[in-house]
Amino acid sequence: MNPNVFDDSRITAVGLLFEVHAGLSARFAAQMEEHGLSPVEFEVLTRLTRSPDNQLRMTDLAAQTSLSTSGVTRVVDRMERDGLIVRRACASDRRSSFAVVTPAGLRRLDECLPGHLQLIEDWFTGQLDPTALNALLDGLRRVRDAVHPCATAGSGDPATGPEHAKSTAC
């Protein structure tokens, strides 16, 4: 085997991505736990509050969180039991339902967000000048859309909505 293959910049890029993710995830998880949220519960609340009417179809929520539909069901069950979200039937499709953030869910997220945003600033965005941050965001969106085209399913955000995904089979 060619010993130089381990110096390949592609391996370095992915390795750095994994290291950054692990470091940020550990910091975020500890901070979220202080507010009684798991990382996946925080992600669900964030995805829902950033969506039109603070809601997403369960299938879209599964696509955005990379959880299976049964995984989302279990998380939503737990969060519904805790009063953070509710399910609402879809008027146009009886087979679908929406997960919707409750006022209690919004309050919990509101309590958690200041510390979370400070961690993001301290350990991620604050490490980059605006030009570097914009380039990183552009690159991350391109890679995300390629490897996870359903990540914005149901999103109403024109900058990151489904029209930017490479596949419509979400």
C-alpha positions as CSV (number, residue, x, y, z in Angstrom):
1,M,0.0,0.0,0.0
2,N,1.2,3.5,-0.8
3,P,2.1,5.2,2.5
4,N,1.2,8.6,1.1
5,V,-2.5,7.6,0.8
6,F,-2.9,8.4,4.5
7,D,-1.8,12.0,3.8
8,D,-4.6,12.4,1.3
9,S,-6.5,15.7,1.9
10,R,-9.8,13.9,1.6
11,I,-9.0,11.8,4.6
12,T,-7.9,14.9,6.5
13,A,-11.1,16.8,5.6
14,V,-13.4,14.0,6.8
15,G,-11.3,13.4,9.9
16,L,-11.5,17.1,10.8
17,L,-15.2,17.1,10.2
18,F,-15.7,14.2,12.6
19,E,-13.4,15.7,15.2
20,V,-15.3,19.0,15.1
21,H,-18.6,17.3,15.3
22,A,-17.6,15.2,18.3
23,G,-16.2,18.2,20.1
24,L,-19.2,20.4,19.5
25,S,-21.7,17.6,20.2
26,A,-20.1,16.9,23.6
27,R,-20.3,20.6,24.6
28,F,-23.9,21.0,23.2
29,A,-25.2,17.8,24.9
30,A,-23.9,18.9,28.3
31,Q,-25.5,22.3,28.0
32,M,-28.8,20.9,26.7
33,E,-28.9,18.4,29.6
34,E,-28.9,21.4,32.0
35,H,-32.3,22.3,30.5
36,G,-33.7,18.8,30.5
37,L,-33.3,18.2,26.8
38,S,-31.5,15.5,24.9
39,P,-29.7,16.5,21.7
40,V,-32.4,14.9,19.6
41,E,-35.2,16.6,21.5
42,F,-33.4,19.9,21.1
43,E,-33.1,19.2,17.4
44,V,-36.8,18.4,17.1
45,L,-37.8,21.6,18.9
46,T,-35.4,23.6,16.7
47,R,-36.6,22.1,13.5
48,L,-40.2,22.6,14.4
49,T,-39.8,26.2,15.5
50,R,-37.9,27.1,12.3
51,S,-40.8,25.7,10.2
52,P,-43.9,27.4,9.1
53,D,-46.5,27.5,12.0
54,N,-44.0,25.7,14.2
55,Q,-44.9,22.4,12.7
56,L,-43.8,19.6,10.4
57,R,-45.4,16.5,9.0
58,M,-44.0,13.5,10.9
59,T,-42.4,12.2,7.8
60,D,-40.7,15.5,7.1
61,L,-39.4,15.6,10.7
62,A,-38.0,12.1,10.2
63,A,-36.2,13.2,7.0
64,Q,-34.8,16.4,8.6
65,T,-33.5,14.6,11.7
66,S,-32.2,11.5,10.0
67,L,-34.3,9.4,12.3
68,S,-36.5,6.6,11.1
69,T,-40.2,7.1,11.1
70,S,-40.4,4.8,14.1
71,G,-37.6,6.7,15.8
72,V,-39.4,10.0,15.3
73,T,-42.6,8.4,16.7
74,R,-40.8,7.4,19.9
75,V,-39.2,10.8,20.3
76,V,-42.5,12.6,19.6
77,D,-44.3,10.3,22.0
78,R,-41.8,11.1,24.8
79,M,-41.9,14.9,24.0
80,E,-45.7,14.8,23.8
81,R,-45.8,13.1,27.2
82,D,-43.5,15.9,28.6
83,G,-45.9,18.6,27.1
84,L,-43.2,20.0,24.6
85,I,-45.1,19.1,21.4
86,V,-48.5,17.8,20.3
87,R,-49.6,15.9,17.3
88,R,-52.2,17.5,15.0
89,A,-54.0,15.6,12.2
90,C,-53.4,16.7,8.7
91,A,-56.6,18.0,7.2
92,S,-55.7,17.1,3.6
93,D,-54.3,13.6,4.3
94,R,-55.7,11.4,7.0
95,R,-52.6,9.2,7.0
96,S,-50.4,12.1,8.0
97,S,-50.0,14.1,11.2
98,F,-48.0,17.1,12.2
99,A,-45.7,17.5,15.2
100,V,-46.4,21.0,16.6
101,V,-44.4,22.8,19.3
102,T,-46.4,23.7,22.4
103,P,-46.0,26.9,24.4
104,A,-44.1,24.8,27.0
105,G,-41.8,23.6,24.2
106,L,-41.1,27.1,23.1
107,R,-40.3,28.2,26.7
108,R,-37.9,25.2,27.1
109,L,-36.2,26.1,23.9
110,D,-36.1,29.8,24.9
111,E,-34.4,28.9,28.1
112,C,-31.8,26.7,26.4
113,L,-31.0,28.9,23.4
114,P,-28.9,31.7,25.0
115,G,-26.4,29.2,26.3
116,H,-26.5,27.2,23.1
117,L,-25.9,30.3,21.0
118,Q,-23.0,31.3,23.2
119,L,-21.4,27.9,22.8
120,I,-21.8,28.2,19.0
121,E,-20.2,31.6,19.0
122,D,-17.4,30.5,21.3
123,W,-16.5,27.2,19.7
124,F,-17.7,27.5,16.1
125,T,-18.8,30.6,14.3
126,G,-16.5,32.9,16.4
127,Q,-13.5,30.9,15.2
128,L,-14.1,32.2,11.6
129,D,-14.1,35.6,10.0
130,P,-17.4,36.4,8.1
131,T,-15.9,35.4,4.7
132,A,-14.7,32.1,6.0
133,L,-18.0,31.4,7.7
134,N,-20.0,32.2,4.6
135,A,-17.7,29.9,2.5
136,L,-18.1,27.1,5.1
137,L,-21.9,27.5,5.2
138,D,-22.1,27.3,1.4
139,G,-19.9,24.2,1.3
140,L,-21.8,22.5,4.1
141,R,-25.1,23.1,2.4
142,R,-23.8,21.7,-0.9
143,V,-22.5,18.6,0.8
144,R,-25.6,18.2,2.9
145,D,-27.8,18.5,-0.2
146,A,-25.8,15.8,-1.9
147,V,-25.6,13.3,0.9
148,H,-29.0,14.0,2.6
149,P,-31.3,15.6,0.0
150,C,-34.4,15.3,2.3
151,A,-32.9,17.3,5.1
152,T,-35.0,20.3,4.3
153,A,-38.3,18.4,3.5
154,G,-41.3,20.5,4.5
155,S,-39.2,23.6,5.2
156,G,-40.6,26.9,4.2
157,D,-37.2,28.6,4.0
158,P,-36.5,29.6,0.4
159,A,-32.7,29.6,1.1
160,T,-32.6,26.0,2.3
161,G,-35.9,24.6,1.1
162,P,-36.6,21.4,-0.8
163,E,-36.1,23.1,-4.2
164,H,-32.3,23.1,-3.3
165,A,-32.3,19.4,-2.8
166,K,-31.0,17.2,-5.6
167,S,-33.7,14.6,-5.2
168,T,-37.4,15.0,-5.0
169,A,-38.0,11.5,-3.6
170,C,-38.3,12.7,0.0
